[in-house]
Amino acid sequence: MDNQQMIQDLLKRVETLEENAPEDRLALGCISGDLDTTMAAFIIALGAAAYDMEVDIFFTFWATAALRDPKKSAKKDLLGKMFGMMLPTGAGKLPLSKMQMLGMGPLMIKGVMKKHGAKSLEELMKDAAEFGVRLHVCTMSMDLMGIKREEMIDYPHMQFVGVGSFVDIFSKAKQCWFL
Amino acid sequence: MTADELMALEVGKLVDARGTACPGPLLDAKRAIAECPMGEVMEVQSSDDGTIIDIQRWCKKMGHEYLGDREDDGFWSVYFRRAK
């Protein structure tokens, strides 16, 4: 192989490597719908945003209810209404993964958080909107649980997608965590 | 830098993030950095001592020059020079 050919080959390989190199991007997947894990997701997302990283959070299954707006409502069938009543109406009503204690746990945690100047999940979501953190909500989960787009929070960077989008997102990311 | 040297610095932008917990001080620093003139010193005050190492690491990654930190009356002040 002559030198010219070798250089051409190498250039091509470098180009391919560059195209496939991960971007300065963090992908998070939220599934639990618990207050503690959802808060952790938003705090990590905001930390990454402070480092100028692009951040995408994928919400699926129980986590979709964290994005409901308690002030909004939507037309639903009977099953949807039942699910709607049993699922938390948004970030302010999420249970804890531990020490739920029939609802006492979240109240106690929120009291302690306030005392220590920690932001509520709702405040973290506002910061995330300001810092350009993008939220991607699984439409299949919404369908299963009868959650409608009309009852979701107003958030400037929110899309309703499927797993195809999440794969595209995490395949470009340096890090992908599911919590 | 010693605490006295830090106190003698001319501060281009002061951020009072006292009373807010993680990630508040880091976000406040990130928000305010645009308002700090290039090459000038930014001071971030925080009541969370985790902020000291957080801001050190953040400065290294973001290309700012970390100058030091000092403990004040129940809070910490961290200083760095905006370089980017």
Contacts between the chains, C-beta under 8 A, distances in Angstrom:
chain1	res1	chain2	res2	distance
A	43	B	22	6.9
A	43	B	23	5.4
A	46	B	23	4.9
A	46	B	26	7.9
A	46	B	27	6.0
A	47	B	23	5.3
A	47	B	26	6.4
A	49	B	30	7.7
A	50	B	23	7.0
A	50	B	26	4.9
A	50	B	27	5.9
A	50	B	29	7.5
A	50	B	30	4.2
A	50	B	58	6.7
A	51	B	58	6.8
A	51	B	61	5.8
A	51	B	62	7.0
A	52	B	62	7.2
A	113	B	21	7.7
A	116	B	21	5.2
A	117	B	19	4.7
A	117	B	20	4.7
A	117	B	21	4.7
A	117	B	24	6.9
A	117	B	47	7.4
A	118	B	20	8.0
A	118	B	21	4.0
A	118	B	22	7.5
A	119	B	20	7.3
A	119	B	21	7.3
A	119	B	24	6.5
A	127	B	27	6.0
A	131	B	27	7.4
A	131	B	30	7.8
